[in-house]
């Protein structure tokens, strides 16, 4: 029970930082461009540093744990479900549909996943496979799609070179490379005078993303008249309900996981949608309200789902 309480405290911390962003926007601190500046700085600088610092210190066996198969398939299936539902009912364009797929599948593996993995599962390294999967696979695909959908241009060269323009992917792959070289050398190869500033900058990513998200709430009404309530409710159900169920079925029957590994797969699948999705939507100025509403409702309902999973499997 104490572990569950500590995890809920993690949600409270996130809510407070979002609230600070809202108050800052209400008081006009930073001016009208503050939200955009925070989003861009996090996207291009802080978040890549965070991914590098996090992954470079993880062992490769942890980064590529077999649970990544469960995380990949469950995320892929809920994204596919939203894509098909969009074709049948919502009829969003490609850019907004991409935001919807991300809302359905993208896990908040940093600022919620880390405390949940630490306090409920007892191993913060369990989020490493999710970090790799999202930053090295799903994020480049989604951002490439958004880039093409918003620019209206598509070419083989543009698609092949797009990953080179994604700071998050570069930071993630750099961290994995350092982890591998360090394992071969038997010691961490990055000197403290270089790693410490990278880590310091990376630690600013989460609060900046959360405060920018809070700023976006000022002057707007979540699930207002202009929002697509049906699509938003759909992505929240897919993310918070369908994904943990799919993860349980895959982990139990396909992978044969039991005990803490099974429990970890389901709990992590029940994490809310990550604020990164709003950061990506803001980067391309598309689907921002859709992303914001989905993240907000997912974050509000996720603690209930995680508590139920803890009671059933913990």
C-alpha positions as CSV (number, residue, x, y, z in Angstrom):
1,X,0.0,0.0,0.0
2,X,2.9,2.4,0.8
3,X,4.3,1.9,-2.7
4,X,0.9,2.8,-4.3
5,X,0.7,5.9,-2.1
6,X,4.2,6.9,-3.2
7,X,3.2,6.5,-6.9
8,X,0.1,8.6,-6.4
9,X,2.4,11.2,-4.9
10,X,4.2,11.2,-8.2
11,X,0.9,12.1,-9.9
12,X,0.5,15.0,-7.4
13,X,4.0,16.3,-8.2
14,X,3.1,16.4,-11.9
15,X,-0.2,18.1,-11.2
16,X,1.5,20.8,-9.2
17,X,4.1,21.6,-11.9
18,X,1.3,21.8,-14.5
19,X,-0.5,24.1,-12.2
20,X,2.5,26.4,-11.9
21,X,2.5,26.6,-15.7
22,X,-1.1,27.6,-15.7
23,X,-0.6,30.3,-13.1
24,X,2.4,31.6,-15.0
25,X,0.3,32.0,-18.1
26,X,-2.6,33.5,-16.2
27,X,-0.2,36.1,-14.7
28,X,1.4,36.6,-18.2
29,X,4.9,35.7,-16.9
30,X,7.2,35.3,-19.8
31,X,5.0,37.0,-22.3
32,X,2.8,35.4,-25.0
33,X,5.7,33.4,-26.5
34,X,6.7,31.6,-23.2
35,X,4.8,28.4,-24.1
36,X,6.3,28.2,-27.5
37,X,9.8,28.9,-26.2
38,X,9.5,26.2,-23.5
39,X,8.2,23.6,-26.1
40,X,11.0,24.4,-28.6
41,X,13.8,24.4,-26.0
42,X,12.6,21.1,-24.6
43,X,12.2,19.5,-28.0
44,X,15.6,20.5,-29.4
45,X,17.8,20.6,-26.4
46,X,16.6,19.4,-23.0
47,X,14.8,16.2,-24.0
48,X,17.7,14.9,-26.2
49,X,20.0,15.5,-23.2
50,X,17.6,13.6,-20.9
51,X,17.4,10.6,-23.2
52,X,21.2,10.5,-23.6
53,X,21.8,10.8,-19.8
54,X,19.1,8.2,-19.0
55,X,20.0,5.5,-21.6
56,X,23.8,5.9,-21.4
57,X,23.7,4.7,-17.8
58,X,21.5,1.7,-18.4
59,X,22.9,-1.8,-19.2
60,X,22.0,-3.1,-22.6
61,X,20.3,-6.1,-21.1
62,X,18.0,-3.7,-19.4
63,X,17.4,-1.5,-22.4
64,X,16.6,-4.5,-24.6
65,X,14.7,-6.6,-22.1
66,X,12.2,-9.1,-23.7
67,X,9.4,-7.1,-22.2
68,X,9.9,-4.6,-25.0
69,X,8.0,-7.1,-27.2
70,X,4.9,-6.7,-25.0
71,X,5.3,-2.9,-25.0
72,X,5.7,-2.8,-28.8
73,X,2.8,-5.0,-29.7
74,X,0.4,-3.5,-27.2
75,X,1.2,0.0,-28.4
76,X,1.1,-0.9,-32.0
77,X,-2.3,-2.6,-31.6
78,X,-4.0,0.3,-29.9
79,X,-2.6,2.7,-32.4
80,X,-3.9,0.5,-35.2
81,X,-7.3,0.4,-33.5
82,X,-7.5,4.2,-33.4
83,X,-6.4,4.4,-37.1
84,X,-9.2,2.0,-38.1
85,X,-11.8,3.8,-35.9
86,X,-10.7,7.1,-37.4
87,X,-11.2,5.8,-40.9
88,X,-14.7,4.5,-40.0
89,X,-16.0,7.3,-37.7
90,X,-13.9,10.4,-37.1
91,X,-12.4,11.1,-40.6
92,X,-9.5,13.2,-39.3
93,X,-6.7,14.2,-41.7
94,X,-3.3,12.4,-41.6
95,X,-1.7,14.9,-39.2
96,X,-4.6,14.9,-36.6
97,X,-4.9,11.1,-37.0
98,X,-1.2,10.8,-36.2
99,X,-1.7,12.8,-33.0
100,X,-4.6,10.5,-32.1
101,X,-2.4,7.4,-32.6
102,X,0.2,8.9,-30.4
103,X,-2.4,9.8,-27.8
104,X,-3.5,6.1,-27.8
105,X,-0.1,4.5,-27.5
106,X,2.5,6.9,-26.1
107,X,3.4,6.2,-22.5
108,X,4.5,8.8,-19.9
109,X,7.6,6.8,-19.2
110,X,9.7,9.6,-17.6
111,X,7.9,11.8,-15.1
112,X,5.2,9.2,-14.2
113,X,6.8,6.0,-15.4
114,X,10.0,6.4,-13.3
115,X,8.2,6.9,-9.9
116,X,5.7,4.2,-10.7
117,X,8.6,1.8,-11.7
118,X,10.5,2.8,-8.6
119,X,7.8,2.8,-5.9
120,X,5.4,0.1,-7.2
121,X,7.7,-2.2,-9.2
122,X,10.9,-1.5,-7.3
123,X,13.1,-1.2,-10.4
124,X,13.3,2.1,-12.3
125,X,15.2,0.4,-15.0
126,X,12.0,-1.3,-16.2
127,X,11.1,1.8,-18.1
128,X,14.2,1.7,-20.2
129,X,12.8,-0.7,-22.9
130,X,9.8,1.7,-23.3
131,X,12.1,4.7,-23.6
132,X,14.0,2.9,-26.4
133,X,10.9,1.8,-28.2
134,X,9.2,5.2,-28.2
135,X,12.3,7.3,-29.0
136,X,14.0,5.0,-31.5
137,X,11.0,3.7,-33.3
138,X,7.6,5.3,-32.7
139,X,8.7,8.9,-32.4
140,X,10.7,9.1,-35.6
141,X,7.8,7.5,-37.5
142,X,5.3,9.8,-36.0
143,X,7.4,13.0,-36.5
144,X,8.2,12.0,-40.1
145,X,4.5,11.6,-40.8
146,X,3.7,14.9,-39.2
147,X,6.5,16.6,-41.1
148,X,5.2,15.2,-44.4
149,X,1.6,15.8,-43.6
150,X,2.1,19.5,-42.7
151,X,4.6,20.3,-45.4
152,X,2.8,18.5,-48.1
153,X,6.0,17.1,-49.5
154,X,7.2,13.5,-49.6
155,X,10.2,11.9,-51.1
156,X,12.5,9.0,-50.5
157,X,15.3,11.3,-49.5
158,X,13.1,13.2,-47.1
159,X,11.9,10.0,-45.5
160,X,15.3,8.5,-45.2
161,X,17.0,11.6,-43.8
162,X,14.1,12.6,-41.5
163,X,15.5,10.6,-38.5
164,X,18.7,12.7,-38.7
165,X,16.6,15.8,-38.0
166,X,15.1,14.3,-34.8
167,X,17.0,15.5,-31.7
168,X,15.3,13.0,-29.5
169,X,16.3,10.0,-31.7
170,X,19.9,11.3,-31.9
171,X,20.1,11.6,-28.1
172,X,18.6,8.2,-27.6
173,X,20.9,6.4,-30.1
174,X,23.9,8.3,-28.6
175,X,23.0,7.0,-25.2
176,X,22.7,3.4,-26.4
177,X,26.0,3.7,-28.2
178,X,27.7,5.0,-25.0
179,X,26.1,2.2,-23.0
180,X,27.5,-0.4,-25.4
181,X,31.0,1.1,-25.5
182,X,31.0,1.4,-21.7
183,X,30.1,-2.2,-21.3
184,X,32.9,-3.2,-23.6
185,X,35.4,-0.9,-21.7
186,X,34.2,-2.0,-18.3
187,X,33.7,1.6,-17.2
188,X,31.6,4.6,-18.0
189,X,33.4,6.4,-20.8
190,X,31.9,9.9,-20.5
191,X,33.9,12.0,-18.0
192,X,32.0,13.8,-15.3
193,X,32.9,17.3,-16.5
194,X,31.0,16.4,-19.8
195,X,28.2,14.2,-18.5
196,X,27.2,16.4,-15.6
197,X,26.1,19.5,-17.8
198,X,24.3,17.2,-20.2
199,X,22.5,15.6,-17.3
200,X,21.7,19.0,-15.7
201,X,20.2,20.3,-19.0
202,X,18.3,17.0,-19.4
203,X,16.7,17.4,-15.9
204,X,15.0,20.6,-17.1
205,X,13.1,18.8,-19.9
206,X,10.2,17.4,-17.8
207,X,9.4,20.5,-15.8
208,X,9.5,22.6,-19.0
209,X,7.2,20.2,-20.9
210,X,4.8,20.1,-17.9
211,X,4.7,23.9,-17.5
212,X,4.2,24.4,-21.2
213,X,1.3,22.0,-21.0
214,X,-0.1,23.9,-18.0
215,X,0.2,27.2,-20.0
216,X,-1.8,25.7,-22.8
217,X,-4.7,25.1,-20.4
218,X,-5.1,28.9,-19.7
219,X,-7.8,30.5,-21.8
220,X,-9.2,27.1,-23.0
221,X,-11.8,24.7,-21.8
222,X,-10.8,21.0,-22.0
223,X,-13.4,19.0,-23.9
224,X,-15.1,22.3,-25.0
225,X,-17.6,22.6,-27.8
226,X,-15.0,22.9,-30.5
227,X,-13.2,19.7,-29.4
228,X,-13.9,16.2,-30.8
229,X,-15.2,14.7,-27.6
230,X,-15.8,11.2,-29.2
231,X,-12.3,11.0,-30.5
232,X,-10.8,12.2,-27.3
233,X,-12.8,9.7,-25.2
234,X,-11.7,7.0,-27.6
235,X,-8.0,7.6,-27.3
236,X,-8.3,7.7,-23.5
237,X,-10.1,4.4,-23.4
238,X,-7.6,2.8,-25.8
239,X,-4.7,4.1,-23.7
240,X,-5.9,3.5,-20.2
241,X,-8.1,0.5,-20.6
242,X,-7.4,-1.4,-23.8
243,X,-3.6,-1.2,-23.7
244,X,-3.2,-2.7,-20.2
245,X,-5.6,-5.5,-21.1
246,X,-3.7,-6.2,-24.3
247,X,-0.4,-6.1,-22.4
248,X,-1.7,-8.7,-19.9
249,X,-2.8,-11.1,-22.6
250,X,0.4,-10.8,-24.5
251,X,2.6,-11.0,-21.5
252,X,0.7,-14.0,-20.0
253,X,-0.1,-16.1,-23.1
254,X,2.5,-15.0,-25.7
255,X,5.6,-14.4,-23.6
256,X,4.7,-16.7,-20.6
257,X,5.6,-14.0,-18.1
258,X,4.5,-14.5,-14.5
259,X,5.0,-12.7,-11.2
260,X,6.7,-9.4,-11.1
261,X,7.5,-9.3,-14.8
262,X,3.9,-9.8,-15.7
263,X,2.8,-7.3,-13.1
264,X,5.4,-4.8,-14.5
265,X,4.2,-5.1,-18.1
266,X,0.6,-4.4,-17.1
267,X,1.3,-1.5,-14.7
268,X,3.6,0.2,-17.3
269,X,1.0,-0.2,-20.0
270,X,-1.5,1.6,-17.7
271,X,0.7,4.7,-17.6
272,X,-1.1,7.8,-18.9
273,X,-0.3,9.4,-22.2
274,X,3.0,11.3,-22.1
275,X,3.1,15.1,-22.3
276,X,5.6,14.7,-25.2
277,X,2.7,14.2,-27.5
278,X,1.6,17.7,-26.9
279,X,5.2,18.9,-27.4
280,X,5.2,17.1,-30.8
281,X,1.8,18.6,-31.7
282,X,2.9,22.1,-30.8
283,X,6.1,21.6,-32.8
284,X,4.0,21.1,-35.9
285,X,1.1,23.3,-34.8
286,X,-1.5,20.6,-35.4
287,X,-3.9,18.8,-33.2
288,X,-2.8,20.7,-30.1
289,X,-6.3,20.8,-28.4
290,X,-6.8,17.1,-29.3
291,X,-3.4,16.2,-27.8
292,X,-3.9,18.4,-24.7
293,X,-7.4,17.0,-23.9
294,X,-6.3,13.4,-24.4
295,X,-3.3,13.8,-22.1
296,X,-5.3,15.6,-19.4
297,X,-8.0,13.0,-19.2
298,X,-5.6,10.1,-19.5
299,X,-3.5,11.5,-16.6
300,X,-6.6,12.0,-14.4
301,X,-7.9,8.5,-14.9
302,X,-4.6,6.6,-15.0
303,X,-4.2,6.4,-11.2
304,X,-7.5,4.6,-10.9
305,X,-6.5,2.0,-13.5
306,X,-3.0,1.5,-11.9
307,X,-4.7,1.1,-8.5
308,X,-7.0,-1.6,-9.9
309,X,-4.0,-3.4,-11.5
310,X,-2.2,-3.2,-8.2
311,X,-5.1,-4.8,-6.4
312,X,-5.6,-7.5,-9.0
313,X,-2.0,-8.5,-9.8
314,X,0.2,-6.9,-7.1
